[in-house]
Amino acid sequence: MNRRSGMLLAAGALSLGLAGCSADPTRGYSFSSTYDAQVRTIAVPIFGNETYYSGLEVQLTEAIIREIQRSTPWRVVASDTAATTLRGTIDTVDLIRLSHQRTTGLAQEQAVKLTVSFDWIDNRNGKTTVTRRGFSAISTFIPHRGVGETIEVGESAAIGELARDIVAELRSDW
């Protein structure tokens, strides 16, 4: 096959592939954003914290803001000028022992489970767009002597996962 016919074949395959795409994400594959185009700004006040693990609310809020800036077309602004507001609370932080050393009974691997509740409110009409209760993420860490990871390793990973999942929940309905 010569070069020209190879290029024609590639162009034909590309045009067939694009023919399957849609401008509307609800009607098939699309290059359009799955986030609401009517929303341009969002406020994210610091999450509440109903646990004894202080500081997690600030870390989670910062992670959510970074994820919004990274993966959405929205700008994070102050509450009084935002079109929408994401409010939430850290409900529980659970430490779960996954394995222990037989001779000492000390934990070899543990998990941190963060559970939150949040509401995404449209400030333009006062309606709640998304409500989630008992929304959680879990991550492991290894406190055992050989590795010696601190609980902050598990908390940080769980916070990152939770931030990605919360922002993903703000996508438009399919």
N, C-alpha and C positions, 0 to 999 in steps of 0.2 A: 504494500500500500504506500502510495507516495505521500508527501507531506501535506499537500493541499487537500486530498481526500480525508486524511486524518483530522485536519482542522475542521472540515465540514462535518464530519462525524461527531466531533466533540461539541461543535456549536449546536447541532441537532439534538444531542443528548441534553445539553444545558437548557435548550428551549422547552423540551419535553418536561424536564424537571421543574422549571419555573411555571409551567402550565398547571401544575398540581398545587401551587401556592395560592393563597387567598389574601386579600387585603384585610379581611376580618378574621381574627384568631379563632372565633367561635365556629368558623366554617371550614376548618382544615388548617394545613400548615400555613404559617404566615411569618413575614419579616417584621410585622408590626409589634409594638410593645404590648405585653399582656397587662400592663398597669393602666389604670383609668386616665385617659388623656385629658379629662375635664379637671383633674386635680393637678395643680402646679406647685402647691406648697403644703407642708405638713409640719406640725409642731409635735415634739416628743418631750413632754415634761419628765422629770426623773421619776422612775417607777417607784411605787410604794414598796415597803419591805415589812412583811408580817413575821419575819424570822429573826433569830438571834445572830445571824451571819451578817454583820454590818459591812457596808461598802459594796455588796453585790449589786444593789440597785443602781449605783452610779456606773459600775462596769457594764451592766446589761444595757442601760440607756445609751452609753457611749457606743457600744457594739451595734446596737440597732441603728443609731444615727449613721455610723460608718457604712453599714449595709445598705441603708436607704440611699446614701450618696453614691455608693458603688454600683448598685444594680437597678435603680429606678430613675425616671426622668424628673423626679420631684426635688425641690429645694427644702431644706429644713430651716424653718424660721421661728420667730417668737410666737407664742400662743395667740397674742392679740391680732396678728396679721395673717395667720394661717387659714387656709381653706378647710383643712382637716386637722384633727388631733388624735394621736395615739396615746392612750392612757392605760397604765397597767400596774399590777402588783405582783411581787414575788410572794407566793402563798406558802410554799414549803421548800425546804432543802433537806434532802434525805441522804445519809451515808449508808451504803449497802455493802456489807462484806461479801465478796465474791469467792475468795479462797483464803485459807489460813494454813500456817505451818503446823504440821502434825505434832512435832515435839513441843513447841511452845504455845501454840494456839494463837499466835500473833497473826494479824491480817497480812496476807501477801499481796492481795489485789482487792481494791475497793472501787466503788462507783459513787459518783455524786449525781443525784437526780434533782433538778430544779423544776419546780412547777409554778406556773404563772397564770394569771387571768388578765385579759386585756380587752379593750374596746377601741374601735376606730370610729370616731365621730366626725360627721360632716358638719362643720361649723356654719355652712351656708344655710342649711335647713334644720339643723339640730338633730337629725336622725343618726342612729347608730348603724354604720355600714357593716361592720364585722364585730362579732362578740365571740370570745373563746374563754372557756373556763376549764381549769385542769389541764392546760397545755404544758407539756413537759419535754425536757431533753435530759439525756443521761450520758455521762462520760466516765471512763475509768482512769485510775492512776494506781501506781504501784509503790506503796510506802515501805515495802520490805527493805531491809538493810542493804542488800546488794544494789538496788536501784535508788531507793531513797527519795522518790518523788513526793512533793508536799501536796496537801489537799488543794492548793491553789492551781496546780496543774490540771486537776480534774474540773475545778470550778471554771477555769478559763476556757477549757474545751467545751464544756456544757453551755457556757454563756455564748460562745461563738456559734454553736449549733442552734441554740434557741433564737439568737438574733436572725440568722438566715431563715429559720422556719417561720418566725413571726412576720418578717417582711414578705416572705412568699405567700402568706395568708392574705396579704393586702392586694393580691392580684385581682383583676376583674373576674366576675363570674363567667364561667364557660357556658 
